[in-house]
Every structure is written in C-alpha cells, then in structure tokens.
Amino acid sequence: MRGTNTTRVGNIDKEGIVERISKVANELGVANDNITFIEKMITLSILFSMYDQSLSAIIRAIDEKAQDPSYFVATYFDTKDLDHSLWVYRLGKALSKVYSSF
C-alpha cells in the first residue's frame, strides 16, 4: 500500500515512475545488442519526461532536447545509486534550460 503523500503526475505517481526507471536502468546493463540498448534508452527518455513534466509549452520544447538519459545512465552504471543518478539527470536538464535561455 502506498502512502498518502505520494506525488501524482497525471495518472502515474512519481514513486512508480522511479521504480520503472530503476528497472529499465538495470536492464540496460544486460542489453546484449544495440537495438535493445537503444530501445531501453528511448524508454528511459519517455519515463524521464513523465517524471519531470514541463510547466509550459516553451519549457516542453526545451525539454525535448534535455530528455536524453545518457548522463543518468553513465552515473547509474558508475555508482549504482538511483537517487544520485536522478539528481545528475535533473542537473543536466536544468543546465540545458539555462543554456537555452541565452
């Protein structure tokens, strides 16, 4: 049973999304071909867009460029720490927003 303070994103709660991100990240480690790896990266990108929904159409356009999960994957493979990897993902996303405003 989930707690009453679970943050909801549309019909999907963030806790559930983080669980799915963790599952896909672990599956990346055993991807034995390029197509499977690419499919998992696309899945991560979709999950990240659900995890950090945009506030406006302008931010959404910028976010399309910031949804690349490469930094998350590199950090996760290096540390196996999901929270730290999500922090790196969000930091990269924030930096891309700042950079795009110049």
C-alpha positions in Angstrom: 0.0 0.0 0.0 1.3 3.4 -0.9 1.5 6.3 1.5 -1.0 9.2 1.2 1.8 11.7 0.5 2.8 10.1 -2.9 3.2 12.8 -5.5 1.0 12.2 -8.5 1.8 13.1 -12.1 -1.3 12.8 -14.1 -2.4 9.2 -13.6 1.1 8.0 -12.7 2.8 8.6 -9.4 6.4 9.6 -9.2 7.3 6.6 -7.0 6.0 4.2 -9.7 8.0 6.1 -12.4 11.2 5.9 -10.3 10.6 2.1 -9.9 10.3 1.8 -13.7 13.4 3.9 -14.3 15.3 1.7 -11.9 14.1 -1.5 -13.7 15.0 -0.2 -17.2 18.4 1.1 -16.0 19.1 -2.4 -14.6 18.0 -3.9 -17.9 20.5 -1.7 -19.8 23.3 -3.5 -18.0 22.3 -6.8 -19.7 21.3 -5.4 -23.1 23.2 -7.7 -25.5 22.7 -5.8 -28.7 22.5 -2.2 -30.0 18.8 -2.3 -30.8 17.8 -3.4 -27.3 20.1 -0.8 -25.8 18.5 1.9 -28.0 15.0 0.8 -27.1 15.9 1.0 -23.4 17.3 4.5 -23.8 14.1 5.6 -25.6 12.1 4.1 -22.7 14.2 6.0 -20.2 13.7 9.2 -22.2 9.9 8.7 -22.1 10.0 7.9 -18.3 12.0 11.0 -17.6 9.5 13.2 -19.5 6.8 11.7 -17.3 8.9 12.1 -14.1 9.6 15.8 -14.8 6.6 17.1 -16.6 7.0 20.6 -18.2 5.3 23.6 -16.9 4.7 25.4 -20.2 4.9 24.9 -24.0 8.2 26.8 -24.1 9.8 24.6 -21.4 8.4 21.5 -23.1 10.2 22.4 -26.3 13.4 22.9 -24.4 12.9 19.6 -22.5 12.7 17.6 -25.7 16.4 18.3 -26.0 17.1 17.7 -22.3 15.4 14.3 -22.1 18.5 12.4 -23.2 19.2 9.9 -20.5 22.9 9.5 -21.3 24.2 11.3 -18.2 21.7 9.3 -16.0 22.9 6.0 -17.5 26.6 6.9 -17.1 26.1 7.9 -13.5 24.0 4.9 -12.7 26.5 2.5 -14.3 29.3 4.1 -12.3 27.5 4.4 -8.9 24.5 2.1 -9.0 22.8 4.8 -6.9 19.4 5.6 -8.4 18.9 8.8 -6.3 22.3 10.2 -7.3 21.7 9.3 -11.0 18.3 11.1 -11.0 20.0 14.1 -9.4 22.6 14.2 -12.2 19.8 13.8 -14.8 17.9 16.8 -13.3 21.1 18.8 -13.1 21.8 18.2 -16.8 18.2 19.2 -17.6 18.4 22.4 -15.6 21.7 23.3 -17.2 20.2 22.8 -20.7 17.3 25.1 -19.7 19.7 27.8 -18.5 21.9 27.4 -21.6 19.0 27.6 -24.0 17.8 30.9 -22.5 21.0 32.7 -23.8 
